[in-house]
Amino acid sequence: MTPIESDEQLMIILICAVPFAALLYCGLVMGTLLTVPFAKDHSLIFGGIFALIPLVTGAAIWIGPFRK
C-alpha cells in the first residue's frame, strides 16, 4: 500500500468521523446544560468552557507540528 492510498483512507475516515464527533459533543453540551443544576445556574461560564475546549484542542493540533 502506498502512502497516497493510506492518506486517502485517513481523509475518508476524518470526513466521516468529525461531523459525528461534533454532533456527539453538541449533544453532550446540551444534555449537560439541561440536566446539571449548577450548569443551568452558570450557563454563560459553562458555555464558554464548552466553546473553548474544541478551540484549544484544534489550536494544539494545528500548532503542534511547528513546535520544536
C-alpha positions in Angstrom: 0.0 0.0 0.0 1.4 3.4 -1.0 1.3 6.4 1.3 -1.2 8.2 -1.0 -3.7 5.4 -0.5 -3.3 5.5 3.2 -3.7 9.3 3.2 -6.9 9.0 1.2 -8.3 6.4 3.6 -7.4 8.6 6.5 -9.2 11.6 4.9 -12.3 9.5 4.3 -12.3 8.4 7.9 -11.8 12.0 9.1 -14.5 13.4 6.8 -17.0 10.8 8.1 -15.9 10.9 11.8 -15.5 14.6 12.5 -19.2 15.6 11.9 -20.4 12.7 14.1 -17.9 13.6 16.8 -19.1 17.2 16.7 -22.8 16.1 16.9 -22.0 13.9 19.8 -20.1 16.8 21.6 -23.1 19.2 21.0 -25.4 16.6 22.4 -23.2 16.2 25.5 -23.1 20.0 26.0 -26.8 20.4 25.6 -27.5 17.5 27.9 -25.2 18.9 30.5 -26.7 22.3 30.3 -30.2 20.9 30.6 -29.7 18.4 33.4 -27.0 19.6 35.7 -28.4 22.3 38.1 -25.1 24.0 38.6 -24.6 24.3 34.9 -28.1 25.7 34.5 -27.3 28.4 37.0 -24.0 29.3 35.5 -24.8 28.7 31.8 -22.6 31.5 30.5 -19.5 30.2 32.2 -20.2 26.6 31.2 -21.0 27.7 27.6 -17.6 29.5 27.4 -15.8 26.5 28.8 -17.5 24.2 26.3 -16.7 26.6 23.5 -13.0 26.8 24.4 -12.4 23.1 24.6 -12.6 22.5 20.8 -10.8 25.8 20.1 -7.9 24.9 22.3 -7.8 21.3 21.0 -7.8 22.4 17.4 -5.1 25.1 18.1 -2.9 22.5 19.8 -3.2 20.1 16.9 -2.6 22.8 14.4 0.4 24.3 16.1 1.8 21.0 17.4 4.0 20.2 14.4 5.6 23.6 14.4 6.9 23.3 18.0 10.5 22.3 18.4 
